[in-house]
């Protein structure tokens, strides 16, 4: 494998593992704010018990997220030097804003959130929780803004790199860099708001399913039942609202992708020829035959989605040169699995909500068992969303603009009928890698990072299991929690020990 492919694999592995933890911290942060607000409103101690437990889990996820995130910045300089030179002014501004707006909030209040339960009043602790939650959300803002700029650049111009008063040349061609001219145009580039909302909703789904997974396990084992029911109720409301909202935000994002990255949307749908287009629900793209085999599709559905008119033509991959088209197979399948999972979340949460309204949810054990491993699914859905977004952007790492005709019905094309990109405005992935790094060096670091992430993953699972085993503990003076738990508890033993200690198991 060449150095560019290995560098892409290394970054995909690194960011894929790291991204699990921002999802959990953003989602759990919202849950913590809800629990502490409930305690301030009602003074019901079960809210405080739940908040104390989930705070410990939040702190663990936050720590692993920080450790795995450091690697991202180093990879830009080591494996992607040309890319770093091109986008340095843009990314530097966004990351500086992240440090000012996000890290200050998180670092300033995290210690109070984790260690301040018995040292500050409930209102101050709630305020600290709110600030940490907002800090994690603000942190995602600037990362997504920077990535969105790569998809739909704005607020900049491209200038030569100057060294010693003269343009820096490479193979007789000036080396270029993007320079910010309008910071707010950068922040509110054409895709940033849609993508931010989609990312936040995805994180809320992960946090909600994470809470419901652990709560469902406690309910099945008859332990900490009041805590588990209260946690599951809150997670279910957040999950149901988020599952419905993700389709609304996804629809808005689809329109934005079509206007600014039509090749990506064509790859998502396996749409090869410009014209009225069906909305594929399932299938296998065949690039050689330029069709989707074994497909299930809604005739005219894509035109209806994008133009509110099934007969309107939709730009296909035939408007782009073969070397300017993204890989269709990966883009298509990752996008459709993501959409399928989103549909599953709607059905699962609405059905659970119906049973909760009927008062039979917590007696429906098969459904609770479904929720225990279901936390994996929104994580997979979020990861696949990013796979679709990043693979669908290829062959560009910074996507140049496209120009539409005056009536907006088609793209402006060259004499051969293909879009002619302004290469100066973008950067191809093949041109973005570090020229001095060898494939062997990248492979060695990839193997090293693989073992490191494996070790961190094992540590995370081990500590998380210990915390679940220990279970929730109430405020000082309450009865201690039963010291067994999710992965080790046998049902009879858990119920017996709960009765012996007078814990929640005795009331289940």
Number of C-alpha atoms within 10 A of each C-alpha: 8 11 20 22 15 20 25 16 15 21 18 15 15 20 17 17 19 21 18 19 24 23 28 25 27 30 29 28 26 22 25 24 21 17 24 25 21 17 21 15 9 10 13 11 16 21 22 24 19 24 28 22 19 21 19 17 18 22 16 17 20 18 14 18 20 13 11 19 18 11 15 13 10 11 16 19 15 16 26 21 18 22 21 22 17 23 21 17 15 25 20 13 17 22 17 13 17 20 17 12 18 25 18 15 21 23 13 15 21 20 13 20 25 16 13 16 17 11 10 13 10 18 13 15 21 23 17 23 27 22 23 29 26 20 26 23 23 21 24 20 24 24 17 19 24 23 19 25 26 24 26 21 26 21 18 19 13 15 16 17 17 14 9 6 7 9 15 15 14 8 6 7 10 14 17 22 26 22 17 19 13 12 15 11 15 23 24 15 20 20 24 24 19 19 21 20 17 23 23 19 26 27 28 28 34 34 29 29 31 25 26 27 23 19 29 27 22 27 23 20 21 22 31 24 23 19 25 25 17 16 24 23 17 16 27 23 16 22 26 21 16 25 26 18 17 22 17 12 18 16 14 18 19 18 18 20 20 16 19 21 20 24 26 28 30 28 27 26 27 29 28 25 17 15 16 20 27 21 19 22 14 18 19 16 24 14 13 6 9 14 16 21 13 10 14 13 17 13 15 21 19 25 21 18 16 19 15 12 14 18 16 17 19 26 24 23 25 18 24 22 13 10 8 19 20 24 18 26 21 17 28 27 22 22 23 21 17 22 19 14 17 23 15 14 22 20 15 20 23 19 15 22 17 13 16 16 10 9 10 12 17 18 13 13 14 11 16 22 15 13 23 20 16 18 20 14 18 25 23 17 23 24 20 22 21 20 20 24 19 20 21 27 26 21 18 23 20 24 25 20 18 17 15 14 10 9 7 10 13 17 20 16 17 11 7 10 13 17 18 17 17 12 12 12 18 22 23 17 20 14 14 21 23 20 13 9 16 15 15 13 13 22 18 11 14 19 12 12 17 16 12 13 17 13 11 16 13 12 13 16 11 12 13 17 16 17 20 22 18 17 21 24 21 19 15 8 6 10 13 16 19 24 17 20 23 23 11 12 16 12 14 11 12 22 21 14 17 23 17 12 14 15 19 20 23 17 14 15
